[in-house]
Amino acid sequence: MSTPLVSLMVLSWNGMAHLETCLSSVCAQTVSDREIILMDNGSTDGTKAWVEAHYPEVRVERVEQNLGVPGGVNHGLSCTRGRYVAILNNDIELDPNWLAESIRALEAFPDAGFTASRVRLFYQRDRLDTAGDMYFREGYPAKRGWLNVDGPVFDESVPVFGACAVAALYRRELLDEVGLLDVDFEAGLEDLDLSFRAQLHGYGCRYVPGAVLYHKLGATVGQGLSNPAHQLRMHRNLWLLRIKNLPWQLWLRYLPNMVMAELVVVYRSLRTGHAGVLLRARIDVIKRLRTTLAKRRAIQARRRISITELDRRISRGWFRHRVREKALEATVVIGGS
């Protein structure tokens, strides 16, 4: 079998309601040298038979039991053959030029190992979900452009810290060298963890303004304070990500920022009645500490980027950024029917 230029891998678990929109847009991509794989992660809604009947171009890879998000993605990636590999959610709609623009960026910027997309909200199409991931000295990530009205300020292709894997394109060699998603993350920040490890290996990430798509935010996982299980995973995974990936030199440099941010988060959790979730997350981190430290030793031993360069790629001003985010979150209604 010939090796395609690119593999597009869509993860789905009981998401048949989203697949017509998603797969139609994937099949409409202008790049023809490709393979499309639907990774059926133990669905019980007839996904496999429906996709095979309606989208013969799509190859369905199925497992009988749900492997979780990272496990399902990793299994799907193991079935791909392309020189470039796209990880896609099932709750998206791609612009027809999304793939062509993403490939063009990787070919134009050889120092970039993966791309971040211009992700707009599906039901509020003038607003952004993300224009690349950021990581702050306070130890917290953020979505660049989150809930902002899209406009010219996001028209420039710039380096960013990471890519939201709702739709991202990776070089094959990056995945071979850095590894796949960490299954211990279950669901939440596993893509940022991959981005961090890629940065440590010296791979940059490029935001591609022409790589446009629309995302039904939270349709497959759920999010927010109304989902305590998701919040617990996020709080736990934030610490797993820090422990694994942040070099000790930057731990020392950022410690005052991280302590201040932690105090703010604890205070807010007490005010909102979610201190129990925060406590359970910290206990879970302690239980996983030995395994996490072993991963850290392996990751840091393979670091290629200098501390100075990594520090340059990590953002400043998380508190100001978070204030602006909270103001937008108070005024923008997310979701649809």
Protein Blocks (a to p, Z undefined) as FASTA:
>chain_A
ZZdfbdcddddehilmmmmmmmmmmmmpcbfbdcdddddehiaehmmmmmmmmmmmbccd
ddfbdgbjklmmmmmmmmpcbfbdcdddfkbccdfklmmmmmmmmmmmmmbgbdcddddd
fklmmbcfbecdaddfkopacdehihiacdfklmpccddfbdcfkbccddfklmmmnopc
dfklopgoklmmmmmmmmmnopacdddfklgcdddehklnogajklmklmmmmmmmmmmm
mmmmmcfklmmmmmmmmmmmmmmmmmmmmmnopmmmmmmmmmmmmmmmmmmmmmmmmmmm
mpmbdfklmmmmpcehklmmmmmmmmmmmmmcgddZZ
